[in-house]
Amino acid sequence: METQGFYNPELNIRANGDIYGPGYILLVADKDTYTYPIFGWTWFDTAIEAKEELGINLRTFNLNLDQDVIDLFNAIWDDAINDLGQPIN
C-alpha cells in the first residue's frame, strides 16, 4: 500500500492527490516547492515519516482518502462557492 501524500493531523486524513482548499491549492506535482505546513497539510513520502514528524497514531489515521473522495469534495466545494455568487464591489 502506498502511503505517500498530503497529511493533515488536524483532520486526521491523508490525501494522495491534489488538494483544493478554501483559498489554496496544493498540487502533487509541486509538493517539493512548498513550505509546510500549509493550512495543516504536509507532504510525506511514507506514513512512517508522517508518524515520526507529526506524532500521529497510524492505527486511527485515515490513510485512504483517495482521488475519488478528493474529487467529490472538490465538486461539493465548487458548488458551494458558485452558490455564494459574485462578490459585491
VMD Tcl script that builds the backbone (N, CA, C; Angstrom):
set m [mol new atoms 267]
animate dup $m
set s [atomselect $m all]
$s set {name element resname resid chain x y z} {
  {N N MET 1 A 0.839 -1.188 0.000}
  {CA C MET 1 A 0.000 0.000 0.000}
  {C C MET 1 A 0.876 1.240 0.000}
  {N N GLU 2 A 0.626 2.121 -0.946}
  {CA C GLU 2 A 1.356 3.379 -0.968}
  {C C GLU 2 A 0.799 4.295 0.113}
  {N N THR 3 A 1.698 4.962 0.809}
  {CA C THR 3 A 1.257 5.844 1.881}
  {C C THR 3 A 1.761 7.266 1.698}
  {N N GLN 4 A 2.276 7.578 0.515}
  {CA C GLN 4 A 2.717 8.948 0.273}
  {C C GLN 4 A 1.504 9.841 0.093}
  {N N GLY 5 A 1.669 11.107 0.421}
  {CA C GLY 5 A 0.574 12.035 0.219}
  {C C GLY 5 A 0.654 13.222 1.148}
  {N N PHE 6 A -0.365 14.058 1.053}
  {CA C PHE 6 A -0.502 15.206 1.939}
  {C C PHE 6 A -1.211 14.729 3.203}
  {N N TYR 7 A -0.590 14.955 4.337}
  {CA C TYR 7 A -1.161 14.550 5.623}
  {C C TYR 7 A -1.652 15.788 6.362}
  {N N ASN 8 A -2.792 15.641 7.026}
  {CA C ASN 8 A -3.327 16.710 7.851}
  {C C ASN 8 A -3.726 16.109 9.194}
  {N N PRO 9 A -2.880 16.301 10.219}
  {CA C PRO 9 A -3.185 15.707 11.518}
  {C C PRO 9 A -4.402 16.325 12.199}
  {N N GLU 10 A -4.729 17.566 11.861}
  {CA C GLU 10 A -5.910 18.205 12.450}
  {C C GLU 10 A -7.196 17.538 11.951}
  {N N LEU 11 A -7.190 17.133 10.691}
  {CA C LEU 11 A -8.347 16.471 10.094}
  {C C LEU 11 A -8.253 14.951 10.172}
  {N N ASN 12 A -7.067 14.466 10.564}
  {CA C ASN 12 A -6.819 13.029 10.717}
  {C C ASN 12 A -6.956 12.275 9.391}
  {N N ILE 13 A -6.470 12.911 8.295}
  {CA C ILE 13 A -6.562 12.275 6.991}
  {C C ILE 13 A -5.283 12.454 6.180}
  {N N ARG 14 A -5.145 11.582 5.180}
  {CA C ARG 14 A -4.101 11.687 4.169}
  {C C ARG 14 A -4.789 11.737 2.816}
  {N N ALA 15 A -4.304 12.613 1.950}
  {CA C ALA 15 A -4.810 12.699 0.584}
  {C C ALA 15 A -3.671 12.390 -0.364}
  {N N ASN 16 A -3.898 11.463 -1.271}
  {CA C ASN 16 A -2.831 11.107 -2.195}
  {C C ASN 16 A -2.946 11.839 -3.517}
  {N N GLY 17 A -3.794 12.846 -3.578}
  {CA C GLY 17 A -3.964 13.651 -4.788}
  {C C GLY 17 A -3.892 15.128 -4.459}
  {N N ASP 18 A -4.193 15.936 -5.445}
  {CA C ASP 18 A -4.177 17.383 -5.267}
  {C C ASP 18 A -5.238 17.805 -4.250}
  {N N ILE 19 A -4.955 18.891 -3.534}
  {CA C ILE 19 A -5.872 19.425 -2.530}
  {C C ILE 19 A -6.341 20.802 -2.985}
  {N N TYR 20 A -7.653 20.980 -3.037}
  {CA C TYR 20 A -8.245 22.269 -3.366}
  {C C TYR 20 A -8.986 22.750 -2.134}
  {N N GLY 21 A -8.354 23.641 -1.395}
  {CA C GLY 21 A -8.960 24.139 -0.167}
  {C C GLY 21 A -9.455 25.555 -0.349}
  {N N PRO 22 A -10.089 26.078 0.679}
  {CA C PRO 22 A -10.584 27.457 0.607}
  {C C PRO 22 A -9.407 28.437 0.601}
  {N N GLY 23 A -9.123 28.982 -0.563}
  {CA C GLY 23 A -8.046 29.957 -0.683}
  {C C GLY 23 A -6.677 29.370 -0.967}
  {N N TYR 24 A -6.582 28.081 -1.221}
  {CA C TYR 24 A -5.294 27.468 -1.538}
  {C C TYR 24 A -5.481 26.206 -2.367}
  {N N ILE 25 A -4.437 25.876 -3.118}
  {CA C ILE 25 A -4.381 24.649 -3.906}
  {C C ILE 25 A -3.018 24.024 -3.671}
  {N N LEU 26 A -2.993 22.740 -3.352}
  {CA C LEU 26 A -1.741 22.002 -3.199}
  {C C LEU 26 A -1.697 20.946 -4.289}
  {N N LEU 27 A -0.706 21.042 -5.144}
  {CA C LEU 27 A -0.569 20.109 -6.252}
  {C C LEU 27 A 0.544 19.116 -5.959}
  {N N VAL 28 A 0.270 17.848 -6.206}
  {CA C VAL 28 A 1.292 16.822 -6.007}
  {C C VAL 28 A 2.530 17.157 -6.839}
  {N N ALA 29 A 2.319 17.641 -8.045}
  {CA C ALA 29 A 3.442 17.959 -8.928}
  {C C ALA 29 A 4.359 19.033 -8.341}
  {N N ASP 30 A 3.821 19.874 -7.461}
  {CA C ASP 30 A 4.600 20.969 -6.865}
  {C C ASP 30 A 4.964 20.717 -5.405}
  {N N LYS 31 A 4.760 19.496 -4.921}
  {CA C LYS 31 A 4.936 19.189 -3.499}
  {C C LYS 31 A 6.298 19.576 -2.940}
  {N N ASP 32 A 7.341 19.516 -3.762}
  {CA C ASP 32 A 8.689 19.825 -3.284}
  {C C ASP 32 A 8.988 21.316 -3.266}
  {N N THR 33 A 8.065 22.135 -3.725}
  {CA C THR 33 A 8.286 23.579 -3.767}
  {C C THR 33 A 7.625 24.318 -2.600}
  {N N TYR 34 A 6.800 23.630 -1.828}
  {CA C TYR 34 A 6.047 24.278 -0.752}
  {C C TYR 34 A 6.843 24.346 0.545}
  {N N THR 35 A 6.502 25.346 1.360}
  {CA C THR 35 A 6.999 25.434 2.727}
  {C C THR 35 A 5.850 24.996 3.635}
  {N N TYR 36 A 6.036 23.877 4.305}
  {CA C TYR 36 A 4.974 23.264 5.110}
  {C C TYR 36 A 5.070 23.672 6.569}
  {N N PRO 37 A 3.949 23.544 7.281}
  {CA C PRO 37 A 2.615 23.122 6.841}
  {C C PRO 37 A 1.868 24.253 6.134}
  {N N ILE 38 A 0.928 23.857 5.289}
  {CA C ILE 38 A 0.039 24.800 4.615}
  {C C ILE 38 A -1.382 24.424 5.010}
  {N N PHE 39 A -2.008 25.280 5.807}
  {CA C PHE 39 A -3.363 25.028 6.307}
  {C C PHE 39 A -3.481 23.630 6.896}
  {N N GLY 40 A -2.441 23.210 7.596}
  {CA C GLY 40 A -2.446 21.917 8.272}
  {C C GLY 40 A -1.914 20.762 7.444}
  {N N TRP 41 A -1.687 20.956 6.145}
  {CA C TRP 41 A -1.245 19.892 5.255}
  {C C TRP 41 A 0.277 19.877 5.125}
  {N N THR 42 A 0.861 18.685 5.131}
  {CA C THR 42 A 2.292 18.477 4.901}
  {C C THR 42 A 2.456 17.225 4.049}
  {N N TRP 43 A 3.375 17.270 3.080}
  {CA C TRP 43 A 3.644 16.101 2.237}
  {C C TRP 43 A 4.646 15.189 2.914}
  {N N PHE 44 A 4.366 13.891 2.882}
  {CA C PHE 44 A 5.303 12.870 3.342}
  {C C PHE 44 A 5.342 11.748 2.312}
  {N N ASP 45 A 6.536 11.187 2.132}
  {CA C ASP 45 A 6.693 10.078 1.191}
  {C C ASP 45 A 6.205 8.758 1.769}
  {N N THR 46 A 6.155 8.650 3.100}
  {CA C THR 46 A 5.677 7.425 3.743}
  {C C THR 46 A 4.890 7.770 5.003}
  {N N ALA 47 A 4.049 6.835 5.424}
  {CA C ALA 47 A 3.305 7.008 6.673}
  {C C ALA 47 A 4.252 7.022 7.868}
  {N N ILE 48 A 5.337 6.281 7.781}
  {CA C ILE 48 A 6.303 6.251 8.894}
  {C C ILE 48 A 6.921 7.629 9.092}
  {N N GLU 49 A 7.286 8.305 7.998}
  {CA C GLU 49 A 7.818 9.669 8.110}
  {C C GLU 49 A 6.785 10.595 8.752}
  {N N ALA 50 A 5.532 10.471 8.332}
  {CA C ALA 50 A 4.472 11.306 8.899}
  {C C ALA 50 A 4.306 11.024 10.386}
  {N N LYS 51 A 4.337 9.759 10.751}
  {CA C LYS 51 A 4.205 9.371 12.166}
  {C C LYS 51 A 5.328 9.969 12.993}
  {N N GLU 52 A 6.560 9.859 12.478}
  {CA C GLU 52 A 7.712 10.358 13.230}
  {C C GLU 52 A 7.684 11.869 13.391}
  {N N GLU 53 A 7.306 12.591 12.341}
  {CA C GLU 53 A 7.325 14.052 12.425}
  {C C GLU 53 A 6.072 14.637 13.082}
  {N N LEU 54 A 4.914 14.059 12.784}
  {CA C LEU 54 A 3.660 14.615 13.290}
  {C C LEU 54 A 3.186 13.968 14.588}
  {N N GLY 55 A 3.750 12.799 14.889}
  {CA C GLY 55 A 3.317 12.089 16.084}
  {C C GLY 55 A 1.917 11.508 15.970}
  {N N ILE 56 A 1.505 11.177 14.743}
  {CA C ILE 56 A 0.158 10.648 14.543}
  {C C ILE 56 A 0.096 9.168 14.909}
  {N N ASN 57 A -1.098 8.717 15.225}
  {CA C ASN 57 A -1.340 7.310 15.507}
  {C C ASN 57 A -1.833 6.665 14.207}
  {N N LEU 58 A -0.998 5.845 13.590}
  {CA C LEU 58 A -1.353 5.263 12.299}
  {C C LEU 58 A -2.526 4.297 12.384}
  {N N ARG 59 A -2.808 3.789 13.561}
  {CA C ARG 59 A -3.951 2.874 13.700}
  {C C ARG 59 A -5.277 3.589 13.517}
  {N N THR 60 A -5.328 4.870 13.871}
  {CA C THR 60 A -6.583 5.615 13.769}
  {C C THR 60 A -6.552 6.647 12.652}
  {N N PHE 61 A -5.395 6.825 12.019}
  {CA C PHE 61 A -5.272 7.827 10.960}
  {C C PHE 61 A -5.865 7.274 9.672}
  {N N ASN 62 A -6.662 8.067 8.995}
  {CA C ASN 62 A -7.288 7.637 7.746}
  {C C ASN 62 A -6.290 7.782 6.609}
  {N N LEU 63 A -5.762 6.648 6.138}
  {CA C LEU 63 A -4.797 6.653 5.043}
  {C C LEU 63 A -5.464 6.428 3.699}
  {N N ASN 64 A -6.780 6.504 3.652}
  {CA C ASN 64 A -7.489 6.079 2.456}
  {C C ASN 64 A -8.294 7.178 1.766}
  {N N LEU 65 A -7.912 8.416 1.946}
  {CA C LEU 65 A -8.604 9.490 1.227}
  {C C LEU 65 A -8.045 9.511 -0.187}
  {N N ASP 66 A -8.689 8.781 -1.077}
  {CA C ASP 66 A -8.146 8.631 -2.429}
  {C C ASP 66 A -8.694 9.703 -3.357}
  {N N GLN 67 A -8.257 9.674 -4.593}
  {CA C GLN 67 A -8.593 10.730 -5.540}
  {C C GLN 67 A -10.092 10.838 -5.773}
  {N N ASP 68 A -10.846 9.752 -5.728}
  {CA C ASP 68 A -12.297 9.832 -5.909}
  {C C ASP 68 A -12.949 10.672 -4.822}
  {N N VAL 69 A -12.506 10.485 -3.589}
  {CA C VAL 69 A -13.059 11.264 -2.476}
  {C C VAL 69 A -12.657 12.727 -2.607}
  {N N ILE 70 A -11.411 12.959 -2.993}
  {CA C ILE 70 A -10.946 14.340 -3.181}
  {C C ILE 70 A -11.747 15.013 -4.286}
  {N N ASP 71 A -11.978 14.307 -5.393}
  {CA C ASP 71 A -12.766 14.871 -6.495}
  {C C ASP 71 A -14.181 15.205 -6.041}
  {N N LEU 72 A -14.794 14.335 -5.251}
  {CA C LEU 72 A -16.132 14.596 -4.735}
  {C C LEU 72 A -16.132 15.829 -3.837}
  {N N PHE 73 A -15.153 15.915 -2.930}
  {CA C PHE 73 A -15.043 17.078 -2.047}
  {C C PHE 73 A -14.897 18.351 -2.877}
  {N N ASN 74 A -14.027 18.305 -3.891}
  {CA C ASN 74 A -13.806 19.482 -4.724}
  {C C ASN 74 A -15.067 19.890 -5.472}
  {N N ALA 75 A -15.840 18.919 -5.953}
  {CA C ALA 75 A -17.084 19.225 -6.649}
  {C C ALA 75 A -18.081 19.890 -5.701}
  {N N ILE 76 A -18.186 19.371 -4.489}
  {CA C ILE 76 A -19.080 19.967 -3.488}
  {C C ILE 76 A -18.630 21.376 -3.150}
  {N N TRP 77 A -17.309 21.530 -2.989}
  {CA C TRP 77 A -16.749 22.849 -2.664}
  {C C TRP 77 A -17.039 23.842 -3.787}
  {N N ASP 78 A -16.828 23.430 -5.045}
  {CA C ASP 78 A -17.093 24.307 -6.184}
  {C C ASP 78 A -18.558 24.717 -6.222}
  {N N ASP 79 A -19.472 23.786 -5.954}
  {CA C ASP 79 A -20.895 24.114 -5.926}
  {C C ASP 79 A -21.200 25.128 -4.828}
  {N N ALA 80 A -20.588 24.951 -3.675}
  {CA C ALA 80 A -20.815 25.875 -2.563}
  {C C ALA 80 A -20.326 27.274 -2.918}
  {N N ILE 81 A -19.160 27.355 -3.553}
  {CA C ILE 81 A -18.621 28.658 -3.962}
  {C C ILE 81 A -19.526 29.298 -5.004}
  {N N ASN 82 A -19.975 28.503 -5.971}
  {CA C ASN 82 A -20.861 29.035 -7.002}
  {C C ASN 82 A -22.180 29.517 -6.418}
  {N N ASP 83 A -22.685 28.852 -5.382}
  {CA C ASP 83 A -23.924 29.253 -4.744}
  {C C ASP 83 A -23.808 30.587 -4.035}
  {N N LEU 84 A -22.585 30.952 -3.655}
  {CA C LEU 84 A -22.382 32.238 -2.969}
  {C C LEU 84 A -22.534 33.414 -3.924}
  {N N GLY 85 A -22.351 33.172 -5.203}
  {CA C GLY 85 A -22.455 34.234 -6.188}
  {C C GLY 85 A -21.205 35.086 -6.239}
  {N N GLN 86 A -21.296 36.153 -6.963}
  {CA C GLN 86 A -20.166 37.052 -7.135}
  {C C GLN 86 A -20.114 38.074 -6.002}
  {N N PRO 87 A -18.904 38.474 -5.592}
  {CA C PRO 87 A -18.794 39.498 -4.547}
  {C C PRO 87 A -19.334 40.844 -5.030}
  {N N ILE 88 A -19.832 41.596 -4.104}
  {CA C ILE 88 A -20.346 42.948 -4.404}
  {C C ILE 88 A -19.181 43.913 -4.322}
  {N N ASN 89 A -19.014 44.723 -5.377}
  {CA C ASN 89 A -17.909 45.698 -5.389}
  {C C ASN 89 A -18.413 47.079 -5.048}
}
mol reanalyze $m
mol bondsrecalc $m
mol representation Tube
mol addrep $m
